């Protein structure tokens, strides 16, 4: 919520917040609010740049809900976009274009696309830490300045990242010498630790015989199972792949087979 007023006011923003904290929505909702209030929209209003195509698809799924509710158009453009779709986008551009740094450079020279890009008002750069300081980042910086010449006016620049060690440098990467507000949201982390060493019971001795293991190991397995049963999600850490596979095989016994386990 801290970022929304800044974005609504039109400031360039670098938002740093943990993964899963809702930073994408915090950026997009004020932009979409302003977009939908714009009458007679022309060309492409929003460019959302992601370093990975997988992020393109993930974002498109998340935007589908808002697109249906708010009535704007959104499409993806990358190196593998079919020619038919490219032609359609050049004739009837979307309000919201999701793309990569390389594809932004590729569409800038196109005569029709340049016409549509003149109307860009917002550029959002996701996972900005992935490209700042790298060759792709240099390419993107040049692309943004080329886009600035096409629009013939400033557009709002917004960067998103989960963690950045040098926020001022990254802010300069996003907007150059233009003023940029750095917003760092670091919610307090809470953790509770309990150390347990279950002692084997008579029941554990019976389980140990059926699993061909020590009673102490059976006691630990039973305790782990109790924790799994009493929580919606459980992460179990072991110190090797062999131990993970052994633990998985133990939990496939009839005693515990009611649950599905995934091991990584």
VEXDREN-2710 file (C-alpha; in Angstrom, 1 decimal):
% VEXDREN-2710
k/r/px/py/pz
1/UNK/0.0/0.0/0.0
2/UNK/3.0/2.3/0.5
3/UNK/3.7/2.4/-3.2
4/UNK/0.2/3.2/-4.5
5/UNK/0.1/6.9/-3.6
6/UNK/3.5/7.5/-5.1
7/UNK/2.5/5.8/-8.4
8/UNK/-0.8/7.6/-8.5
9/UNK/1.1/10.9/-8.2
10/UNK/3.1/10.0/-11.3
11/UNK/6.5/9.5/-9.7
12/UNK/9.2/7.1/-11.0
13/UNK/9.4/4.3/-8.4
14/UNK/11.7/1.4/-7.5
15/UNK/9.7/-0.9/-5.3
16/UNK/11.6/-3.5/-3.3
17/UNK/9.5/-6.1/-1.4
18/UNK/9.7/-9.8/-0.7
19/UNK/8.4/-12.4/-3.1
20/UNK/4.7/-13.0/-2.6
21/UNK/4.1/-9.7/-0.8
22/UNK/1.8/-8.4/-3.6
23/UNK/4.2/-5.8/-5.1
24/UNK/3.0/-6.6/-8.7
25/UNK/-0.6/-5.8/-7.8
26/UNK/0.5/-2.7/-5.8
27/UNK/2.0/-1.3/-9.0
28/UNK/-0.6/-2.5/-11.5
29/UNK/-3.8/-1.5/-9.7
30/UNK/-3.1/2.3/-9.6
31/UNK/-1.9/2.1/-13.2
32/UNK/-5.0/0.2/-14.4
33/UNK/-7.2/2.6/-12.4
34/UNK/-5.7/5.5/-14.4
35/UNK/-5.8/3.6/-17.6
36/UNK/-9.5/2.8/-17.4
37/UNK/-10.4/6.4/-16.6
38/UNK/-8.7/7.5/-19.8
39/UNK/-11.2/8.2/-22.6
40/UNK/-10.4/7.5/-26.2
41/UNK/-7.3/5.4/-25.5
42/UNK/-4.9/5.2/-28.4
43/UNK/-2.0/2.9/-29.1
44/UNK/-0.1/1.1/-26.3
45/UNK/-0.4/2.7/-22.9
46/UNK/1.5/0.3/-20.7
47/UNK/4.7/-1.7/-21.4
48/UNK/5.5/-4.4/-18.9
49/UNK/9.1/-5.8/-19.3
50/UNK/10.1/-9.1/-17.8
51/UNK/13.5/-10.7/-18.2
52/UNK/12.1/-14.2/-18.6
53/UNK/9.4/-15.4/-21.0
54/UNK/8.0/-17.7/-18.2
55/UNK/7.2/-14.5/-16.3
56/UNK/5.3/-13.3/-19.4
57/UNK/2.9/-16.2/-19.2
58/UNK/2.5/-16.0/-15.4
59/UNK/1.7/-12.3/-15.6
60/UNK/-0.8/-12.8/-18.4
61/UNK/-2.7/-15.4/-16.3
62/UNK/-2.8/-12.9/-13.4
63/UNK/-4.0/-10.1/-15.7
64/UNK/-6.8/-12.1/-17.2
65/UNK/-9.0/-11.4/-14.1
66/UNK/-8.5/-7.7/-14.2
67/UNK/-8.8/-7.6/-18.0
68/UNK/-12.3/-9.2/-17.8
69/UNK/-13.3/-6.8/-15.0
70/UNK/-11.9/-3.5/-16.3
71/UNK/-12.2/-4.0/-20.1
72/UNK/-8.6/-3.3/-21.3
73/UNK/-6.7/-5.4/-23.8
74/UNK/-3.4/-7.2/-23.0
75/UNK/-1.0/-9.2/-25.2
76/UNK/2.5/-10.8/-25.1
77/UNK/5.2/-10.0/-27.6
78/UNK/8.5/-11.9/-27.6
79/UNK/10.9/-13.5/-30.1
80/UNK/8.7/-16.5/-30.8
81/UNK/5.5/-14.6/-31.3
82/UNK/4.0/-15.8/-34.6
83/UNK/4.0/-13.5/-37.5
84/UNK/0.2/-13.5/-37.7
85/UNK/0.0/-12.1/-34.1
86/UNK/2.7/-9.5/-34.8
87/UNK/0.8/-8.2/-37.8
88/UNK/-2.4/-8.1/-35.8
89/UNK/-0.6/-6.1/-33.0
90/UNK/0.8/-3.7/-35.5
91/UNK/-2.7/-3.0/-36.8
92/UNK/-4.7/-3.2/-33.6
93/UNK/-2.3/-2.8/-30.6
94/UNK/-3.2/-3.8/-27.1
95/UNK/-3.5/-1.3/-24.2
96/UNK/-1.1/-3.4/-22.2
97/UNK/2.0/-5.0/-23.8
98/UNK/4.0/-7.6/-22.0
99/UNK/7.5/-8.1/-23.5
100/UNK/11.2/-8.7/-22.9
101/UNK/14.1/-6.2/-23.1
102/UNK/15.3/-7.7/-26.4
103/UNK/11.8/-7.6/-28.0
104/UNK/11.3/-4.0/-27.0
105/UNK/14.5/-3.1/-29.0
106/UNK/13.2/-5.1/-31.9
107/UNK/9.8/-3.4/-32.1
108/UNK/11.1/0.2/-31.8
109/UNK/12.2/0.6/-35.5
110/UNK/8.8/-0.6/-36.9
111/UNK/6.9/2.2/-38.5
112/UNK/3.5/1.1/-37.3
113/UNK/4.7/0.1/-33.9
114/UNK/6.4/3.5/-33.4
115/UNK/3.1/5.1/-34.0
116/UNK/1.5/3.0/-31.3
117/UNK/4.4/3.4/-28.9
118/UNK/4.0/7.2/-29.0
119/UNK/1.2/6.8/-26.5
120/UNK/3.1/4.9/-23.8
121/UNK/2.5/6.4/-20.3
122/UNK/3.9/3.7/-18.1
123/UNK/6.8/1.3/-18.3
124/UNK/7.1/-1.4/-15.6
125/UNK/10.3/-3.4/-15.3
126/UNK/9.9/-6.6/-13.3
127/UNK/12.8/-8.5/-11.6
128/UNK/15.0/-5.5/-12.3
129/UNK/17.9/-7.0/-10.3
130/UNK/18.2/-9.7/-13.0
131/UNK/19.3/-7.3/-15.7
132/UNK/20.6/-4.2/-14.0
133/UNK/24.4/-4.1/-14.5
134/UNK/24.3/-6.8/-17.2
135/UNK/24.5/-6.6/-20.9
136/UNK/20.7/-7.0/-21.2
137/UNK/20.4/-4.0/-18.8
138/UNK/22.5/-1.8/-21.0
139/UNK/20.3/-2.8/-23.9
140/UNK/17.2/-2.0/-22.0
141/UNK/18.5/1.4/-20.9
142/UNK/19.2/2.3/-24.5
143/UNK/15.8/1.0/-25.5
144/UNK/14.0/3.2/-22.9
145/UNK/15.8/6.3/-24.1
146/UNK/14.8/5.5/-27.7
147/UNK/11.3/5.0/-26.5
148/UNK/11.5/8.4/-24.8
149/UNK/12.3/10.0/-28.1
150/UNK/9.3/8.3/-29.7
151/UNK/6.9/9.5/-27.0
152/UNK/8.4/13.0/-27.1
153/UNK/7.5/13.3/-23.4
154/UNK/8.3/11.6/-20.2
155/UNK/6.6/8.4/-19.2
156/UNK/6.4/6.9/-15.7
157/UNK/9.1/4.3/-14.9
158/UNK/8.6/1.6/-12.3
159/UNK/11.0/-1.1/-11.2
160/UNK/10.1/-4.2/-9.2
161/UNK/12.5/-6.4/-7.3
162/UNK/12.5/-8.8/-4.3
163/UNK/16.0/-7.9/-3.1
164/UNK/18.6/-5.3/-4.2
165/UNK/21.8/-4.4/-2.5
166/UNK/22.4/-1.1/-4.3
167/UNK/18.9/0.5/-4.7
168/UNK/20.2/4.0/-5.6
169/UNK/22.2/2.5/-8.5
170/UNK/19.3/0.5/-9.7
171/UNK/17.0/3.5/-9.5
172/UNK/19.4/5.4/-11.7
173/UNK/19.4/2.4/-14.1
174/UNK/15.6/2.6/-14.4
175/UNK/15.3/6.4/-14.9
176/UNK/18.8/7.8/-15.4
177/UNK/19.1/11.3/-13.8
178/UNK/15.4/11.6/-13.4
179/UNK/14.1/11.7/-9.8
180/UNK/13.1/8.2/-8.6
181/UNK/11.4/7.2/-5.3
182/UNK/12.9/4.1/-3.7
183/UNK/10.4/2.2/-1.6
184/UNK/11.7/-0.6/0.4
185/UNK/9.1/-2.7/2.2
186/UNK/10.6/-5.2/4.6
187/UNK/8.0/-6.7/6.8
188/UNK/9.3/-8.2/10.1
189/UNK/10.0/-11.9/10.0
190/UNK/8.7/-14.0/12.8
191/UNK/9.9/-17.5/13.5
192/UNK/9.4/-20.0/16.3
193/UNK/11.7/-22.8/16.9
194/UNK/11.1/-26.0/18.9
195/UNK/13.7/-28.7/19.4
196/UNK/12.3/-32.1/20.0
197/UNK/13.8/-35.5/20.6
198/UNK/11.0/-38.1/20.9
199/UNK/11.7/-41.1/23.0
200/UNK/10.4/-44.5/21.6
201/UNK/7.2/-45.9/23.1
202/UNK/5.9/-49.4/22.9
203/UNK/4.0/-48.4/19.7
204/UNK/7.2/-47.1/18.2
205/UNK/8.9/-50.5/18.9
206/UNK/6.2/-52.3/16.9
207/UNK/6.5/-49.8/14.0
208/UNK/10.3/-50.2/14.1
209/UNK/9.9/-53.9/13.5
210/UNK/7.6/-53.5/10.6
211/UNK/9.9/-50.9/9.0
212/UNK/13.1/-52.7/9.8
213/UNK/14.5/-49.6/11.5
214/UNK/15.5/-48.6/15.0
215/UNK/12.9/-47.6/17.6
216/UNK/14.4/-44.1/17.9
217/UNK/14.0/-43.6/14.1
218/UNK/10.4/-44.9/14.3
219/UNK/9.6/-42.4/17.1
220/UNK/10.9/-39.6/14.9
221/UNK/8.9/-40.8/11.9
222/UNK/5.8/-40.8/14.0
223/UNK/6.4/-37.3/15.3
224/UNK/7.0/-36.0/11.8
225/UNK/3.8/-37.6/10.7
226/UNK/1.9/-36.0/13.5
227/UNK/3.2/-32.6/12.4
228/UNK/2.2/-33.3/8.8
229/UNK/-1.3/-34.3/9.8
230/UNK/-1.8/-31.2/12.0
231/UNK/-0.7/-28.6/9.4
232/UNK/-1.9/-27.7/5.9
233/UNK/1.7/-27.5/4.5
234/UNK/4.9/-28.9/5.9
235/UNK/8.5/-28.5/4.8
236/UNK/10.8/-31.3/5.9
237/UNK/14.5/-30.7/5.6
238/UNK/17.1/-33.4/5.4
239/UNK/20.8/-33.3/4.7
240/UNK/21.0/-35.4/1.6
241/UNK/19.0/-36.7/-1.3
242/UNK/19.5/-40.2/0.0
243/UNK/17.9/-39.3/3.3
244/UNK/15.0/-37.7/1.4
245/UNK/14.4/-40.8/-0.6
246/UNK/14.7/-43.0/2.4
247/UNK/12.2/-40.8/4.3
248/UNK/9.8/-40.9/1.3
249/UNK/10.0/-44.7/1.1
250/UNK/9.2/-45.0/4.8
251/UNK/6.1/-42.8/4.4
252/UNK/4.9/-45.1/1.6
253/UNK/4.2/-47.8/4.2
254/UNK/0.5/-48.6/4.8
255/UNK/0.7/-46.8/8.1
256/UNK/1.2/-43.4/6.5
257/UNK/0.1/-43.8/2.9
258/UNK/-2.9/-41.5/3.2
259/UNK/-0.9/-38.5/2.3
260/UNK/0.9/-37.5/-0.9
261/UNK/4.5/-36.3/-0.6
262/UNK/6.7/-34.4/-3.0
263/UNK/10.4/-34.5/-2.6
264/UNK/12.9/-32.0/-4.1
END
